[in-house]
């Protein structure tokens, strides 16, 4: 049987005037409307397998589509509110029929035109619906992460401690304020790193690798910046954190660690007026 709210690979059974029928299993057929066929690969014939998304039409009948929704059942997605009614809101998720967000699944005010994060699920009647209750729908099965592992984050909340984020579309993590050095907003996608996995399973995140590993990543950036500036830049370990972030996108702590590494490797000289790039054959800077 087909999976509602997911992509399915189905066999073409026959072409008709208003589209084609696909094998839905157990003797059932599923319509792919004529308007959808042009997005299929060329020269599709009876017996071929095609990839389609299965949803419901305006009369709540299962139907196939070649359109790609913002997400599938079991995933989180960013969607736009297109209508708000007493029973709930309706969301544009890329398909002809809007996605329904029940009033009971809203945890903040929604209004037309607003982009929101939702979890897509099947309700008790097997209808595709959305929920704004993010934490409740995050995977409860522990996922094994390693320190400094690169992950993709989706920001969905802010607290006194920091920012809540969805990790790789399945886990809950926290970016503490002291690990954030640029503005973050709701529904922002950003790359990050696993900072720590606690004994209770809670996950701390960072926008940079921990310790010297993260600092080493910007060492080449500092050297490239100096070369671009002719071997000298009026910045050093006394430069403000704001200026450092504007230049390299990292905290001053990370910058100072990288600066120290370059100094110990005799690649730069740090002076009161700034930092100088050293040539491999000797110090080419002024005395």
N, C-alpha and C positions, 0 to 999 in steps of 0.2 A: 504493500500500500504506500501511497505517497505521504510525504511528511509536510503537513501544513505549516507555512511560515518559514520554509527552508528551500534551498535549491535541491532539485531532483534531476536525475538523468533518466529520461523516459524515451520509450520507443515510439516512433511515428507509425500510427496505424492506418490512417487514410486522410486524404485531402477532401475538403468540401468547399462549397461556394463561399462560406463565411469563415474559413480558417482551416485548421487541421485538428485531428483527434490524436491524443497520445494515450498509451497504455498505462492506466493508473493501477493495475493489478487487480486480482480477484474478479476479472471480467468487467471492471469499470473503465470508462473512458473519460478523458479530461480534455476540454477544449482549449486550444490556443487560438485566439481570435485572429482574423485576417490581418488586422493592423499591426500585429506583433511579429508576423512571419518575416518581414523585411530585415529584422535584426538577427535572424538566424544565419548560420554559415550558408554560402551559396550552394545551390544544387542539392538541397536536402531532399531525400526521397523516402518512400515508405520503407520501414525497416531500420532506418538510421536512428541513432541515439542522439538526443538533443538535451542541453542543459536549460532548465526553466525554473522560475520561482513559482511556488504554488501558494495562492492566497484565495480570497473570496471576491466575487463581483458585487455589484450594487444590490443584488438580490440574495446575497449570502450563499451563493453557489460556489463550490470549489472551481478554480480556473487557473490556467497557466499563464505566465507572462514572461517576456524576455526583458522587461524593465528591471533595473537593479535597485532595490530598496536601500535605505540608509543603514539597515541592519536586519538580521534574521532573528527568529525566535531563539532566546537564550543569549542574546548579545545586547550590549549597550550601544546607543546611537544618539547623535545630536540631530534633533528635528525641529521644525518651525511650527508654532501654533498658528492655525489658520481659522479656527472658529472656537468659541467658548459658549457652551450651553449649560443648562442647569444640571444635566446628568453627567457632564464631563466636557473635555476639550477634544478637538479633532486636529490631527497633526499631519503635516506634509512630510511623508517619508519616501517620496520618489515614485509612488504608484498612483494609479488612477483613483483608487478608493483610499481615503484618508485613514490614518491609524487612530484608533479611539483610546483616549486617556480618561478612564473613569474618575469621577470626582473623588472617590475614596482612595485613589492611588496618587493624588496630588498632595505634596507636602509644602507647597508655597503657592502664592498667587500666580496665575498664568494669564497672559493677555495675548491678543492677536499680534503676530509679528515677532514674538519672543522666541529665541532659540533655547531649547531646553535639552537636558540629558534624560533619557528614559531607558528603562529595561524593557525589552520586548518579550512577551510571554503569551501562552495560550490560557484563556480563562476556563472556568468549569464547563462552559458550553463549547469549548474547543475553538473559540473565536480569538483572533489575533488582537492583543491589547497591549497597552503600554503602562508602565509604572514609573513614578518619580522617586520611589523608595529604594534608593541605590544600595545602601548598606544591607538591607534585608535580602536583596537579590544577588549579592556578591557570592562567589563560590565559597561554600563552607568547608570544602575539602582542602586541607593544607597543601600549598604548592611549594616545592623546594626551590628556594632562591639562594644564590651565593652572594657574599659581600662583593660590592663593586660590579655586580652584574648589570649590564645595560638593559633598561626597560623603557616601555612607552607608557606615558602617564596621561590621564584625563582628569583635570581638576574639576571637582564637583561640590566642594564646600570649603568654608573658612571658619576656623574657631580661634579662641584666644591663644592656642598653642601653635597653630599653623594652618596648612592647607591639606584637606583630604583629597586623595587621588585614587583613581582606579588604575591598578597595575596590570598591563597587558590584557585588559578587558576582562579580568577575572578576580583580582585580589584587591583588598583594601590596604592602603598605605598612608603615611603621614609625612608631609614635608614641614618640618619645624621652621619657625620664623628665622632662626639664626642660620639656617641652611638655604635661605632664599635671598637672592641679591638682585632680583629684578621683579617688576610687577607681574602678578599672576591674576588671571580672571577666571570666572566660572566658564566651563565648557572649553577651556584652552587645552589643546594637545601639546605635549612637550616631552622631550627625551630626558631621562633621569637615570639614577643608579640606586641600587639597593645599598643602603648604609648599614643596616643592622636588622637581623631577624631575632626578636626577643624570645625568651623561653616560653612566654604565653602565646606566641605566634604572631604578635603584632609586628608590623614592618615599618621601620624608619627609612625614609628616602632622602636622597640628596640630588642636587643638580650637577654635582661634580664627583669624581672618584675621591675616595677618602685619602687623607694624608698626602704623602709625597707623590703617590701615583697620580692624583689629580693635578698636582702642581706641575709635574713633569710634562703633562699634556700641553701646557701653555708656554713652556720654555721655547719651543720653536717659534711661537707667535711673537714672543718678545724679541728674539733675534731677528725675525723678519721685519718687525716694526723698526728696529734700529737700522737695518740695512736700507729700508725705505727712506729713513730720515737722514741718511748720509753718515751713519755711525754714531750719532748722538741724539738723545732725547732728554728733555728737561723734566724727567720723572725719576723718582728713587723710592726708597723705603719710607720716606716722609710724605709722599703724595697721598691725597685724600682717597678714601675708599670709593667715593662717588666717581672720581676721575679714573681710577683703576677699572671700575666696572664698565664705564663708558668705553674705555680703550680695549679691554680684553674679555669682558663679560664674566669676570670671576670676583670672588671676595678678595679683600686686601690680604687676608691670611694666606690664601692660595698663591697670590701674586708674590708675596714675600718669600714663601718657600721656594718657588720657582726661581726667583731672583738669587736667592742664596745658592741654589744648585748651579746656576750659570756662573756665579762668582767663584765658587770652589773649583769649577771646571776651567777656570781662567778664560772664559769666553767674553766676560764683560768686566768693566771697572765701575764701581759705584763711587760717585763723588758728591760733594755738597750741591753742585749745580745740576746734577743729573747722572745718567748712566752712559758709558761709552762702550762701543763694540771693539773688542780686541782682535787683531789679526792673528792668524796661526803662527806667523813668523815673528810676532812681537807686538808690543803696544804701539798702535799707530795714533794714539790720542795725544792731546797736548799734555804737558807736564803740569 
